[in-house]
Amino acid sequence: MRKFKINVNGTSYNVEVEELGGFSAPVAAVPVAAAPSPAPAAAPAAPVAAAPVADGTQVNAPMPGNILDVKVSVGDTVAEGDVLMILEAMKMENEILAPAAGKVASVQVAKGASVNSGDVLVVLA
């Protein structure tokens, strides 16, 4: 077994690698700099961002992904917590919920659309 210290994105890991017989090449020593202290963990993603606007409340995408299903259409009345659509991000299906009760004034995306974080998905009046 050979031991190595590997630094990935500022985090240091000690790993052991088993050498299999056969090929043996000389290894040159490489100086290893001290690993910087790890960065603080990122805050968890906030639930669906909702920003009141003159026309109503915008429901924004909390993360980039693809729209798998749109559960509402223009004119529908929704209660707080109702599922508006399903957003797939990193092979996970995320329900986008209504932040407040209201009427769907507009749906800004369609099934199959690709969205970025912060894109407006639905506007509630």
C-alpha positions as CSV (number, residue, x, y, z in Angstrom):
1,M,0.0,0.0,0.0
2,R,1.2,3.5,-0.8
3,K,-0.3,6.5,1.0
4,F,-1.0,9.8,-0.8
5,K,-2.4,13.1,0.3
6,I,-4.8,14.6,-2.3
7,N,-6.2,18.1,-2.3
8,V,-9.6,18.6,-4.0
9,N,-11.3,22.0,-4.0
10,G,-9.4,23.0,-0.9
11,T,-10.3,19.8,1.1
12,S,-7.4,17.5,1.9
13,Y,-7.9,13.7,1.7
14,N,-5.5,10.9,2.8
15,V,-5.8,7.9,0.5
16,E,-4.1,4.5,0.3
17,V,-3.5,2.9,-3.1
18,E,-2.6,-0.7,-3.5
19,E,0.1,-1.5,-6.0
20,L,-0.5,-4.4,-8.2
21,G,2.5,-6.5,-9.4
22,G,4.0,-6.2,-12.8
23,F,4.9,-2.7,-13.8
24,S,7.2,-0.8,-11.4
25,A,8.3,2.7,-12.4
26,P,10.5,5.0,-10.3
27,V,8.5,7.7,-8.5
28,A,10.0,11.1,-7.9
29,A,9.2,12.9,-4.7
30,V,7.0,15.9,-5.1
31,P,6.8,18.5,-2.3
32,V,3.3,18.9,-0.9
33,A,2.2,22.3,0.2
34,A,0.1,22.6,3.3
35,A,-3.6,22.4,2.6
36,P,-5.6,25.6,3.1
37,S,-8.4,25.4,5.7
38,P,-11.6,24.2,4.1
39,A,-14.1,26.7,2.9
40,P,-17.3,26.9,5.0
41,A,-20.1,24.7,3.8
42,A,-22.6,26.4,1.4
43,A,-25.9,27.3,2.9
44,P,-28.7,25.0,1.8
45,A,-30.8,26.2,-1.1
46,A,-33.7,28.3,-0.1
47,P,-37.2,27.1,-1.0
48,V,-38.9,28.7,-4.0
49,A,-38.1,32.4,-4.0
50,A,-41.2,34.5,-4.3
51,A,-41.0,38.3,-4.9
52,P,-44.1,40.5,-4.9
53,V,-44.4,42.6,-8.0
54,A,-47.0,45.1,-9.2
55,D,-48.8,42.4,-11.2
56,G,-48.5,39.7,-8.5
57,T,-46.0,37.3,-7.0
58,Q,-43.3,35.8,-9.1
59,V,-42.3,32.2,-8.4
60,N,-38.7,31.8,-9.4
61,A,-36.6,28.6,-10.1
62,P,-34.6,27.8,-7.0
63,M,-31.9,26.0,-9.0
64,P,-31.1,25.2,-12.7
65,G,-32.8,22.2,-14.1
66,N,-35.5,21.0,-16.5
67,I,-39.3,21.3,-16.2
68,L,-40.7,17.8,-16.1
69,D,-44.4,18.7,-15.6
70,V,-46.5,21.8,-15.3
71,K,-49.4,21.2,-12.9
72,V,-51.2,24.6,-13.4
73,S,-52.5,26.7,-16.2
74,V,-53.4,30.4,-16.5
75,G,-56.6,31.2,-14.5
76,D,-56.2,28.3,-12.0
77,T,-56.7,29.2,-8.4
78,V,-54.0,27.8,-6.1
79,A,-53.6,27.6,-2.3
80,E,-50.4,28.2,-0.4
81,G,-48.3,25.0,-0.7
82,D,-50.0,23.7,-3.9
83,V,-47.7,22.0,-6.4
84,L,-47.2,24.3,-9.4
85,M,-44.7,22.2,-11.3
86,I,-42.0,19.6,-11.1
87,L,-38.3,20.7,-11.7
88,E,-35.7,18.0,-12.3
89,A,-32.2,19.0,-11.0
90,M,-29.3,16.6,-10.8
91,K,-31.6,13.6,-11.3
92,M,-33.9,14.7,-8.4
93,E,-37.5,15.7,-8.9
94,N,-38.3,18.9,-6.9
95,E,-41.8,20.2,-6.4
96,I,-42.2,23.9,-6.9
97,L,-44.8,25.0,-4.5
98,A,-47.1,28.1,-4.4
99,P,-45.6,30.6,-1.8
100,A,-49.1,32.1,-1.3
101,A,-52.7,31.6,-2.3
102,G,-53.8,33.3,-5.5
103,K,-54.8,33.0,-9.1
104,V,-52.3,31.9,-11.8
105,A,-51.7,35.1,-13.9
106,S,-49.1,33.6,-16.2
107,V,-47.0,30.5,-16.7
108,Q,-43.6,31.4,-18.1
109,V,-42.3,27.9,-18.9
110,A,-43.5,24.8,-20.7
111,K,-42.9,21.1,-20.0
112,G,-39.4,20.1,-21.2
113,A,-38.0,23.7,-20.8
114,S,-34.5,24.2,-19.4
115,V,-34.4,26.9,-16.7
116,N,-31.6,28.7,-14.8
117,S,-31.6,29.6,-11.1
118,G,-33.8,32.7,-10.6
119,D,-35.8,32.4,-13.8
120,V,-39.5,33.3,-13.4
121,L,-41.7,30.2,-13.7
122,V,-45.1,31.4,-12.7
123,V,-46.7,34.7,-11.7
124,L,-49.6,34.6,-9.2
125,A,-52.1,37.4,-8.9
